Amino acid sequence: MRRLIVIAALLGCYPALLVSALWPAPLVFGAVAVASYAVELVAPRAARPLPDLLGKVHLGITLRFMVRETLALLLVARTAGAESPWFVALAAGVLALHAVRALHTGLAMRLRQTLSHMPVTTRNLDVSALRIPKMPPRRLRDARSVPFLYLDALPVLGAVHGAVLATLGAGVALVAGLVAALALIPYVRRALPLTDRANVLRVVGEQVERYAPEIILYFSGATAAAYQARMWLPTLERLDRRAIVVLRERGMAAHLEGTSLPMVCIPSSADLMSFRALAGARLCLYVANVGRNVHMLRIPTLRSAFLNHGDSDKEASFNPFSRVYDEVWVAGPAGRDRYRRAKVGVRDENIHEVGRPQLEGISTEGPGLPYRTVLYAPTWEGWNDDLFHTSLITMGPRLVRALLDHRPPLRVIYKPHPLTGHRDKSATRAHRKIVAMIEAAELAKSKARHPSHGAGEEAQRIRHLIVDGPEPHLYDCFNECDLLISDISSVVADFLASEKPYAVTNVAGLPEAAFHERYPSAEAGVLLGEDLSNLAEFLDGDDTLAGARVKLRSQLFGPEYPDALARFNAAVERVFAGS
């Protein structure tokens, strides 16, 4: 409904402008013009897909502004006459204004292309020798030059007061636009040396060689999958060897902030394979099985080890692609057993148990609140049906509704997987339904604070939480909850570090014995069917699986001593020792 209102307001202004220009009724024209500018400003936020949709049907923003300008010219022609020299000057000024906008767009595009097509970009490395210019203000460097369009408000609204003021307005707008466009020239000129591909690669290569990396963390993937690399950065920072992060997608580094590790992004496979500055590294760690891994795997001097981005019973944790690596590093005995059972060609002697250092900050204590907190952290729908483990679509909204309606009241933390809806939009719809439920519950509590509403004091203190982003971190959510409900994923395995009760959804409807045989990480948890059977027992029954969780934790992550970081560091040193 809101989208329809915005469309009606955005497009409905133009017939009114036409009528008031032909009438002529300058004051009416001015009021409608101001309204049309206001709608243009709010439309991208109020109805996000609207600008793109209108552009596809040839009603884009530039056309809309030009129509408004034409109608302003029509108003001046009706009030001052088309023979007036001021009318001719106004028409020339409006046309020149678009020429200036074209100049700005060309300069902004040149600047953006120069900076975005560098053969290698870096972070946490000193590349001052490249003299990369500071970027101009965002509005000035916008290659679409949308702010320039609004300069026409000066002649358009000036037309309300006559041809002279409209022409003067066009002149002021033209000067302002020309100054802003010319202000980009120094930035473009200072960026020209960055088009020297060989020099950029040389300068960055010298800095990487000076750092002398010994370990490479290699990552390629969508920005939504940045968490796969991000989870390993703190561990690499604490190693005894120097590590560097090698990325392939431009802009990915912005999603890996908060680390001191040097990063280089090399989009071109040819540049990567000829980037000699990495030749001194001995070990390359991979966190995901993607096609672009082959470009690094072809470097014969690097020993490759597959870390994965989570230790779970998902098929991704024993993918046949894993046999291309020299080694596969798993957290504990359970990871080794997965490959043994799967028989995908990974030799047992190439599997090494290195622990899971990320879990050190997970507490075995609950949040200590007077009410219990349940974390619902479903996985995503997977790349294909064999990897479909998400409960979002089949039971997610019903599950959250049951948690919200539970008595005594529970606090709900909802943290969906970052890739939710990536393959199946019904997962997105279920996610939105859950968000709406939780927001409605919070709104109802807010209204219940009024004296005329009855509400329990304990329920009023509870604040549900939707975690639809990287913060707070999953492990922070672990520490804030008493119970977990999740799907088959590394979330379940990692949660065992807390030794708290958990439940796993049985999306496939397998018999309990078959489910536990196929997914051993669920053995110490309660199994939830699609009909939410066992949910009441999980929430209100006795905890009889505490001992099983402690035993399963050792199976998943290996011994507590030496600790996981020491074992991980030992695995790195073994590679450097040549064993």
N, C-alpha and C positions, 0 to 999 in steps of 0.2 A: 504494500500500500504506500509506504513512504517513497519507494522508488517511482511509483506512478505519479505521486504528487510532485516530486522534483522534476520529472520529465514534463509534466503539464505546465509547471511554472517556468521551466527553462525555455520551452518552445512556444508557449502561449504568449510570451512577451512580444514576439516579433509581429504577429498580426496587429496587436495593439499599437506598436510603434509605427507600423505602416499607416494605420487609420489616423493616428494623431499627427503624422507628418503630412498626409494628404489634406487633412481638415482645413488649415493647419491649426494645431493646438499645442504650442511650444511647452507650456507648463505640464500638460499631461504627458507629452513626449519625454520631458525630463524626469518625471516621476517614474514612468515605466522603465526608462533607461537605467536609472539607479537601481531599480528592483532587479533588472536583468543582470547587471553586474554582480549584485549580491548573490543571486542564485548561482551564477558561474563560480563564485568563490566557495560556496558550501556544497555544490554538487559532488565533487570528488570524494568528500568525506561522508555526505549523507547517503549517497548511492554509488558505492565504489566502482562497479563495472560500467556505470553510465557513460563516462567520457569515451571509453573504448568502444562501447556499443554504438554511440552516435557517430564516431569516426568511421566505423565499418559501413554505415549506411550513408556516408558522404555528408554528414552533418557535424563535422569535426569543429573544434574550437576556433580554428582560424577562419573557417567559413562563417561561423556565427558572428564573430567580431566584424568581419567584412560586411555582412548584411546589416549590422547595426550602424556601421559607418556610412553605408550607402543610404540608409534611411535618414541619417542625419544630414547628408548632402541633399536628399529630397526635401527635407524640412527647410533648409536654407534656400533651395531653389523656389519653394513655394512662398517664402517670406521676403526674400531679397531679390528674387528673380535670377533665372539662369544666366542672364546677360551681365550680371554684376561681376566686376573684376575680383571681388572678394570670394565669390563662389568658385571662380576658376582657380584662385590661389589656394582655397580650401581643398579642392579636389586634388591639386598637385601635391599639397602637403600631406594629405592622407596616403596618397600613393607612395610618396617618398618615405613615409614612416614604415611602410612594409619593406621598402628596399633596405632601410637601415636594419630592420629586423633580420632580413636575409643575410646581411653582412655579419651581424652578431652570431647568427646560427652557424654560418660557415666557420668563423673563428673558434667558436665554442666546440664545434665538432672536430676541428683540427686539433685543438688542445686535448680533448678527450681521447681521440684516436692515438695521439702521440703517447700519452701516459698509459693508456690501457693496452697498447700493443707492444710494450717493452718486452724483450725476449725473456727477461727474468725480473721478478720483483722480490723484495726482501723485507724482513722484519728482524729487529735486534742485531743488525749488522751495520757497521759504519760504511756507508756508501756515499759519504759527503763529496767524494771526488767526482761523482756524477752531477753534482750541483742541481739536483732535482728541484724545480721551482715550487714555492708554496702555491697552493691552489687559491684562485680568487674566491670571493664569497659565492656561496651556493647559487644564489639568484643570478649572479652575473655569469656563472659558467653553465647554466642550464641550457643544453643544446636545443631544447624545444623553444626557448626564448618566450615562454608564456608570460613572464612579467612584462615584456615589451608590449604585448597586446594591450595591456591595461593602460598604457600611455594614451591610447585613443580616447580615454574618458575625457581628456582635456578638450579636444575638438568636438566630441559628441555632445557633452554637456554644455559646452560653449555655444553650440548651435541653438540652444534654448533661448539665449540672450541676443542672438543675431549673428550675422555673417562675420562681422569684424572680430568679435570675441572668439568665434569658432576658428577663424584663421589664425589669430594670435595663439590660441590653444594648440593648434597643429604645429605652429612654429616652435613653441616651448617644448612640446613632446618630441619633435624632431631633433632639437638640440640635445635634450636629455638622452634620447636613444643613441644618438651618434657618439656622445661622450662615453656612454657605457660600453658601446661596441669597441671604440678605439682603445678603451682601457684594457681590453683583452690582448691587444697586440704585444705588449711587453712580455706577458705570460707565454704567449705562443712562441715568441722569439727565443726566450730563455729555455723553452722545452725542445727546441730543434736539435740540440746535440744528442738528445735521447733517441733520436731516430738512427743513430750510428750503432747498429746491432752488435758489431764486433767489439766496439769499445765498451758497451754496457756489459756484455758477457765477460770481458777481460777484467773490468774493475770489480765486478761482483765475485768473479773467480779468485781474484787476489785476496779479497777479504775472507772468503771461505777457506782458502789455503792457510791464511794467517791463523784462523780459528782452529784449523787442523781437526775436523770432526773424525771421530772413531766409530760412531754409531749413527745410522740413519733411521729415522722413523718416516716411512713412506706412506702417503695417503692420497687417494683420489676418490672423488664421489660428489654427491649432491650436498649442498650446504646444510640440508636437513639432517644429513648423516655425519655432520662434523663431530658429534658427540663420540663417535667411534674412535677418533684420534685424540680428542680432548681428554678422555679418561686416562690415557697413558702418559700425558705430559708431566704431571707431578712426579711420577715414578722415574722417568728419564732424567728429570732435574736432580734427583738424589743419587744417581749412579756415580761410580768412580771414574767413568769414562765420559768423554765429551760427546754429546749427541746433537744432531741437527735434524730439523723437520723439512722434508721435501714434499711439496704440494704440486698439484697439476692444474687445478682450477683457479682462475683469477678471482680474487675476492675471498677465497677460503680463509686466508690468514685472519680476516676480521672476525671470524667465528671461533678462533682459537686464541683469543686474547687472554691475558693474565699469566703468561709464561715468559720466562727469561730465555728460553731456548731460541737460538737463531733459526730463522725460517727462510727458505728460498722457494719461490713458485716458478716452475719452468713448464709452461704449457706445451711447448713443442717437443715431441719425442726425439727428433734429431738433435735439438739443443741439449736435451737431457743426456742422451747417450754419448755426446761429445764434450760434456761438461767435466773437464779433467780435475777440477778442484775437489771432486768427491772421491778421487781415486785412492786417497789415503785411508778411507774408512774400511773397516773390516767386516762389519755386520750391518745388515739391513733388516729392519723389523716391519712386518706388514700386519695391518689390523682389519683388512677386508679383502675378500676375493673379488677383484674387479679386473676388467680387461686391460686397463692401462698398467697393471702390475708388470706386464711382460716387458715394458721398456726398461725397467730397472733390473728385472730378472736376467736380462741379457748381458749385464755387466759381470764378467767372469770372476773378477777379484772379490766380489762381495758374497759373503755367506748369507743366505736368506733364512729367516725364521718367521713363521706365521704365528702371531699372537692372538688373532681374532679380537673382537670387541666385546666379548662376553663369553662366559663358560656356561653353556646350557645344554639341554637335551634336544634343542632344535636341530633339524637336519643341517643347518648351516655350520654347526660345530663338528661335523664330520663330512664336510663336502669333499667329493673326489678331487676337486681342484687342488686341495691341500697337498697332494703328492708332488706338485711342481716345486715345492720349497725344499731346501736342504734339511730343515728341521721344522717341527711343529711343537710349539710350547703350550702346554696346558697347565691348569692350576694344580690339579692333583690326580690321584689314581682314577677317579671317575672319568676324567678327560681321556686318559689312555684307554680305558675300557671301551669308550664310545667308538674309537677308531678300530679297536680289535673286533668288536661286534659287527661294525659296519662293513669291514673288509673292502675298503675303497682304495687300497693300494699304498697306504701310508705304512712304512715299515716301523715296527715297534722300536727298533734301536734309534730311529730318528725322532721319536717323541720324548720330550723332556718335561718333567714336572717342575714348575718354577714358582708355584704359589700365585696369589692374587694380591699384590701389594696395595691396591686401591682400597682394600677393605679395612685397613688399619683403624680408620676413624669411626667405624660403625660400633655403636654401643650395644651392650647386651641388656641395658636397663631401659625401661619405658620412660615416657616423658614425665611421669609422676603427677598427672592431672587427676582431678576428682572424677573424671569420666574417661572412657576409653576412646582411643582414636584408631580408626580403620583406614589403611591406605589401600586404595584400589588403583592398581597400576597395570592396565591391560597392555598387551603387545599390539603390534600392527598386523595387517592382514597378509604380509609376506609377498614375495615376488610371484608365487604361483600357489595353486591349491594345496600342494604337498606341504607348504610352509604356513598354511592357514591355521593359526592357533588363537586368534583373537576372540575374546568373548564379547567384545563391544557390540557386534551386530546381533548376535543371537540372544544375549542375556544382559548386556551392560545396563541399559536403562532400568530394567526390572530389578536388577541387583542393587543399583544405587537407590532406587525408590525404597526397597526393603531396608536398606541401611538408614535412610533418612527417617523412616517411620518407626524404627526400632525403639522399644522402651525397655530399660531406661535409655535416654538419648545417647547417641554416639556422635563423635566428631568424624567427619568424612574428609579425607584428603584424596583428591582425584588427580592422578598424573598419567595422562596418556602417552603413548610412545611418540617420539618426534615425527615418525613417518606415517602416522595415522591418516588414512584416507588417500595415501599415495597411489594405491592400486584400485581400491574399491570405495566409491563415494558413499556407499551405504554406511561405511564406518564413520565417515565425516558427519553424516546425518545423526547417527547414534551419539556421537561425541557432542554435537550441538544440543541434542535432547538432554543429555546428562548435565551439561553446563547450565541449561535453562532450569533444570530441576533444582540444582544447588543454589543458583542465584535466586530462584523463587523462594526457597527455604530461608535464605538469608533475609530476603525482603519481608517475608511473613514475620520473622522474629523482630525485625526492626519496627514493624507496625504494632506488634504485640507489646512493645514497651509502653505504649499508651495505657493509662490506667483503666480504660474501658475494655481492654482486652485481657483475657486470662492467659497466663503462660508460666510454666515452671521456672523457678529461678535458675536451676541448673541448665536447662535448655537455653536460657538467655545468654549464659556465659560461653556457650559453645560457638566457635567460629569455623565453619567449614572452609576448605581451601581448594582452589582449582589451580593446578600447576601446569600451565600451558606454555612452557618455555624452559630454558636451561636453568633458571633459578626459581626456587631453591633446588639444589642438586638432589638427585635420587637418594643418595645416602643420607642427606639431611632429613629427607622425608622418612627414611627408615628410623632415624633417631627420634622423630616426632610421633611415631605411631606405636601402638601396642599389638596390632594385628595387620597382616597383609593378605589381600586377595589379588591374585594375579593369574596370568596364563603361563603356558610353557614358554620360558624365556630365561635369559640370564638374570632377570630380576629375582626370580625364585631362588636361584643358586646363590646370588650375592646376599639375599636376605638371610640365608642360613647363618651368615657370620654373626647375626644378632641373636640367634638362638631363640627368637620369639615365635609364637604360633603363626602359621600361615595356611592358606587354602589355595588350591589350584583348580582352575576350571577345566572341566572335561568336555571340551567343545565337540569332539568327535563322537562322544557317547560310547566310549569303549568300556568293556567290563573292568572293574577295579583292578583285578589281578593283571590283565593285559596292559592297562594303563601304567601301572607301576613298573611292569617289566620293560615297557618301552621308554618310560620317562622316570628314571630312578630318582631324580631330584625331587619328585613329588611324594616319595615314600614316607617322609616324616610330616606330611601335611594332610589336611582334610580335603577330600575330593568333592567338588561342587558340580552337580549335573545341570543340564539346561533348565530343569524345573526348579533349580535352586535347592534341591534336596541337600541335606546336611548343613545348610546355612545356619539354621537355628542352633544346631548342636555346636557348630564352630563358634558362634557368637556367645552362647550362654552355657555350653557344657563344660565339663572338666577338661583340663589340659593333660592328656595322657601320653603325649608324644614328645615330651621334653627330652627324655633320654635318647630317643630315636634321632632327634635333631642334632644333638651333640655328636652322635656317632656318624651321621651323614655329613656333618660339617667337615670332619676329618677326611672322609672319603672324597669330598669335592675339592678341598683346598690343601690337603696334605697336612703334615705335622705342624704344630704350633711353634716348635723350636727345631732349627733356627727359624726366625720369622720370615715372612714372605719376601720382604725386600732383600734380605741376606741371600735367600735362595735364588732370587732373580738376578742379583748381582753376580752370584757364583756362576750362573748359566752364561752370563756375558763373558766373564773371565775365562771360562772353559773354551769359548770360541777363540779368544785371543791367545790362549795357550796352545791352540792348534790341535786339541784333542777331539 
